[in-house]
Amino acid sequence: MGTTALPPHRLYYLHNFVRALDWLRTRYADVLGAPEQDFFARFAQLPEPAQALLVRLVMRRGPWFRAGKLAYEEIGDIDTAAAPLLALGWLDATAPMTLAELFAVHTHREVATLFAATCTHQATAKSQTKAALLQALQPHHTTAQPYRQWHPTSTEAVWRVAQEVTALCTRLRLMFFGNLHQSWSEFVLADLGLFQYEVVPFDAQSRAFQCRADVDHYLVLHALRQALDDGAERPPLLAAAVQATSPNPWLERRRAKLLMRLGEACEKAADWPLAEQAYAHSQHPGARHRRIRVHERMARHADALALALQAQAAPESDEESQRLTRMLPRLHRAAGLQAGAVARPKKPARQAVAQQATQTLTLPHPGATTSVEWALRQHWHTDEAPVFYTENALINSLFGLLCWPAIFAPLPGAFFHPFQAAPADLSAPDFAERRSALFAECLQTLNDGRYRALIRERFASKHGRQSPHVFWGALSEPLLELALHCIPAAHLRLFFERLLQAPVAHRSGLPDLVRFWPTRPAEQRYELVEVKGPGDKLQDNQIRWLQYCHAHGLPASVCHVRWLDAPGMEPLMGATGA
């Protein structure tokens, strides 16, 4: 009986893998070495079932696989598909296996039966949990050995993908995506239309890695981060991270983040000297603030004050400036200086903001399933004065739509592959500077009135495409039209200019609600309102946005909601803004 060919989509994962290999062969010809070229050639010569099986195994969690547990209709007989891979050494049936790995590929009943003869009483193994049995047996089985030695009577093949093949495929995935947190499933999600990405043209400079050493360097940093997460000794990790410098700015930002995480791990362990060293070598945002705090922990008050004053002279962000305002009086006192030596605000920032524009409303308790923001929105909303619960979505989305060409500009080091939701340098200090002319062109449309048509057009043409600033799920056409009608262009410019100062950090902290009055005079048609329920306080990023709004004449306020007495009900806590 003849067999019917399976439709091509049944091998979607293989087709996607081959697409990725072709992409890499085209774009990274100068970075690929002999191991990759040899893999490409040998893989192309494999029978299709063997190709499909290898890709399946590379994509699955291993490292060991039982042949009897592998069943793929489109591949057919697993042993037949595996034979060419075994001949190449890409599948290994004789590699040493630890006891824990043996347990990982067997059920509790199977390992209990396997080790029943080694227990004092046969029932002992079956009565223990799998974890307890493993713990009991490990002191007696410390040596790794091939599967056949663990289970001599088994007729089932057990394989692992050769470590060199796993490492090579990991390297290829890294080169394709520019990271290791994305997987080949991105192809599937895009093919199914679940994720849509902006089409960005690429050239030779638009690559994550410009040379083979860049790939090697990334893998070194990744290994150090994995070792940190696995609890490795921190001093050697710090020494290695300090030495792992690179001329690639993108990789240097990754190294700075690694040093920041290492410093945080040292802080958790109360290893203050090592934490101080990690932060001293890190340029990651927030590292300097953490270093000041560590100086305090070490009672090095003069050093803490000196570093804080240095930071005050040139703060890296509004967030750092805000933190320094709170810290400096304490640091002066600890250093034995007059607190008055530092300029201190007359009122704490939270109190100052609260007194600038605030109101308190008492409402009936809406019940445990309704948030305080939605309760206030329902209280205020009318057809003539609509209210939307948008939090960070509205302002960010208007910015993202208007500035779409600048955000997705194909600059070197920004876009590496077709599945990027945001430019890779979005958090880099020079993100806006590198695109200054493009952003200026976008913001110029606010002056001549073209911005409305451009935002509407991109809302339609780009709908659903991934963006770091556009919240498609929260942005409806009625909301968009009200915003374009009610928010003056000059106000939009002020919002967008602050977003450009720190496109990642300033995405959050915007007020919860936006109120519209379409029939009012132009400057009075909207207001942003931060909502606070009983016991809820303003967060630092919310304070910074409110301060900015008040300083620039943007209508923003805080509304504190209190509940009418409701017997048997606990006060509903408002959601803190992100």
Summary of the structure (lengths in Angstrom):
residues: 578
radius of gyration: 29.7
end to end distance: 62.9
largest distance: 95.1
contacts: 1667
relative contact order: 0.08
helix: 55%
strand: 7%
